[in-house]
Amino acid sequence: MVVNQMWGKLYMVVNQSGLRRDEVFVTTKVWNSDQGYHNTIQACEKSLRRLGLMYVDLYLIHWPVQGMGDETWKAMTKILQEDKAKAIGVSNYAIDDIEDLLRASNGVIVPAVDQVEFDPFLYRKELLQFCKENEIQLETYSPLTRAKRLAHGTVVKIAKKYGKSPAQILIRWGLQHNLVVIPKSTHPDRIMENSQVFDFQLQQDDVQSLDSLNENLQTVFLN
Ligand SMILES: NC(=O)c1ccc[n+]([C@@H]2O[C@H](COP(=O)([O-])OP(=O)(O)OC[C@H]3O[C@@H](n4cnc5c(N)ncnc54)[C@H](OP(=O)(O)O)[C@@H]3O)[C@@H](O)[C@H]2O)c1
């Protein structure tokens, strides 16, 4: 179960669900205006208080803010060392941004994760390769294109072939590219549907058909 950025006393939700803390993976991020050494430490503590948790599983820098990265990353490593986050990483970082971070920190603590928008319509092959070479796990947000391409002919055709939904095909494509995939839905039946992606495998030619759909579609942040 992945709970991403849930505000409020999360531990109550966990307790009521009957799940143990270690069965829930909690990610949150330091926001752009909270970057810098002291602000990042404070932002993390504030998040932990609001969540009612001792630690988060993954703490990310939301965005590469010019001139702030080094100090923010220093704070992130302190947060890691103090066990307030089990892992630290970045979000919306391009290759250049990660290279800057690695240079500044002498590659001592490499981000565990880069969370970026990534799907067949925004197939960022070079970033995927770079992360693989540097042992950074790529995590894809908005993996369902925020529903903007679920009716695309190729996706629908492949979905019919496997008896799956277009959403399941996009998630499965991400998994077969070794991505961590975090789809979101407000509907319990869709949340369930989106989790049922481990009982089939896309054939290589279907993966390649999906790979060929890249159109640099950005549904979240337009650069
Ligand atoms: N790091 C960042 O900067 C960043 C930026 C954006 C998002 N995120 C994170 O990424 C996660 C997901 O991204 P997202 O919500 O932007 O996009 P998404 O998961 O690609 O798409 C969500 C949309 O798809 C619909 N949907 C979900 N499952 C479906 C299904 N099985 N069939 C049909 N439609 C379905 C949802 O509608 P219903 O709710 O009506 O089902 C919603 O409109 C979130 O946890 C978010 O916090 C991170």
The ligand as an SDF file (V2000), in Angstrom:
LIG
                    3D

 48 52  0  0  0  0  0  0  0  0999 V2000
    6.3350   14.8070   -7.7000 N   0  0  0  0  0  0  0  0  0  0  0  0
    5.4770   15.5940   -8.3220 C   0  0  0  0  0  0  0  0  0  0  0  0
    5.8010   16.7150   -8.6920 O   0  0  0  0  0  0  0  0  0  0  0  0
    4.0820   15.1030   -8.6210 C   0  0  0  0  0  0  0  0  0  0  0  0
    3.2850   15.8020   -9.5230 C   0  0  0  0  0  0  0  0  0  0  0  0
    2.0140   15.3260   -9.8170 C   0  0  0  0  0  0  0  0  0  0  0  0
    1.5270   14.1710   -9.2030 C   0  0  0  0  0  0  0  0  0  0  0  0
    2.3200   13.5230   -8.3100 N   0  0  0  0  0  0  0  0  0  0  0  0
    1.8110   12.2910   -7.6340 C   0  0  0  0  0  0  0  0  0  0  0  0
    1.5540   11.2650   -8.5940 O   0  0  0  0  0  0  0  0  0  0  0  0
    0.4540   10.4580   -8.1870 C   0  0  0  0  0  0  0  0  0  0  0  0
   -0.5260   10.2060   -9.3150 C   0  0  0  0  0  0  0  0  0  0  0  0
   -0.5460   11.2170  -10.2420 O   0  0  0  0  0  0  0  0  0  0  0  0
   -1.8340   11.9720  -10.8270 P   0  0  0  0  0  0  0  0  0  0  0  0
   -2.9780   11.8710   -9.9300 O   0  0  0  0  0  0  0  0  0  0  0  0
   -1.3420   13.3140  -11.2470 O   0  0  0  0  0  0  0  0  0  0  0  0
   -2.1250   11.2050  -12.1790 O   0  0  0  0  0  0  0  0  0  0  0  0
   -2.5420    9.7410  -12.6780 P   0  0  0  0  0  0  0  0  0  0  0  0
   -2.3910    8.7150  -11.6220 O   0  0  0  0  0  0  0  0  0  0  0  0
   -1.8320    9.5810  -13.9890 O   0  0  0  0  0  0  0  0  0  0  0  0
   -4.0620    9.9480  -13.0570 O   0  0  0  0  0  0  0  0  0  0  0  0
   -5.0880   10.1720  -12.1420 C   0  0  0  0  0  0  0  0  0  0  0  0
   -6.3590   10.3040  -12.9830 C   0  0  0  0  0  0  0  0  0  0  0  0
   -6.6510    9.0550  -13.6060 O   0  0  0  0  0  0  0  0  0  0  0  0
   -7.9520    8.6170  -13.2220 C   0  0  0  0  0  0  0  0  0  0  0  0
   -7.8590    7.1590  -13.0320 N   0  0  0  0  0  0  0  0  0  0  0  0
   -7.1760    6.4980  -12.0870 C   0  0  0  0  0  0  0  0  0  0  0  0
   -7.2980    5.1660  -12.2370 N   0  0  0  0  0  0  0  0  0  0  0  0
   -8.0970    4.9870  -13.3150 C   0  0  0  0  0  0  0  0  0  0  0  0
   -8.5920    3.8340  -13.9740 C   0  0  0  0  0  0  0  0  0  0  0  0
   -8.2940    2.6020  -13.5690 N   0  0  0  0  0  0  0  0  0  0  0  0
   -9.3920    4.0060  -15.0630 N   0  0  0  0  0  0  0  0  0  0  0  0
   -9.7130    5.2560  -15.4810 C   0  0  0  0  0  0  0  0  0  0  0  0
   -9.2510    6.3750  -14.9150 N   0  0  0  0  0  0  0  0  0  0  0  0
   -8.4590    6.2510  -13.8240 C   0  0  0  0  0  0  0  0  0  0  0  0
   -8.2810    9.3610  -11.9530 C   0  0  0  0  0  0  0  0  0  0  0  0
   -9.6430    9.5970  -11.8730 O   0  0  0  0  0  0  0  0  0  0  0  0
  -10.5330    9.1300  -10.5800 P   0  0  0  0  0  0  0  0  0  0  0  0
   -9.8870    9.7150   -9.3730 O   0  0  0  0  0  0  0  0  0  0  0  0
  -11.8630    9.7000  -10.9040 O   0  0  0  0  0  0  0  0  0  0  0  0
  -10.5100    7.6210  -10.5870 O   0  0  0  0  0  0  0  0  0  0  0  0
   -7.5540   10.6950  -12.1690 C   0  0  0  0  0  0  0  0  0  0  0  0
   -8.3340   11.5510  -12.9770 O   0  0  0  0  0  0  0  0  0  0  0  0
   -0.1670   11.1660   -7.0020 C   0  0  0  0  0  0  0  0  0  0  0  0
    0.1850   10.4440   -5.8570 O   0  0  0  0  0  0  0  0  0  0  0  0
    0.4730   12.5420   -6.9760 C   0  0  0  0  0  0  0  0  0  0  0  0
    0.6640   13.0430   -5.6710 O   0  0  0  0  0  0  0  0  0  0  0  0
    3.5960   13.9320   -8.0110 C   0  0  0  0  0  0  0  0  0  0  0  0
  1  2  1  0
  2  3  2  0
  2  4  1  0
  4  5  1  0
  4 48  2  0
  5  6  2  0
  6  7  1  0
  7  8  2  0
  8  9  1  0
  8 48  1  0
  9 10  1  0
  9 46  1  0
 10 11  1  0
 11 12  1  0
 11 44  1  0
 12 13  1  0
 13 14  1  0
 14 15  2  0
 14 16  1  0
 14 17  1  0
 17 18  1  0
 18 19  2  0
 18 20  1  0
 18 21  1  0
 21 22  1  0
 22 23  1  0
 23 24  1  0
 23 42  1  0
 24 25  1  0
 25 26  1  0
 25 36  1  0
 26 27  1  0
 26 35  1  0
 27 28  2  0
 28 29  1  0
 29 30  1  0
 29 35  2  0
 30 31  1  0
 30 32  2  0
 32 33  1  0
 33 34  2  0
 34 35  1  0
 36 37  1  0
 36 42  1  0
 37 38  1  0
 38 39  2  0
 38 40  1  0
 38 41  1  0
 42 43  1  0
 44 45  1  0
 44 46  1  0
 46 47  1  0
M  CHG  2   8   1  16  -1
M  END
$$$$
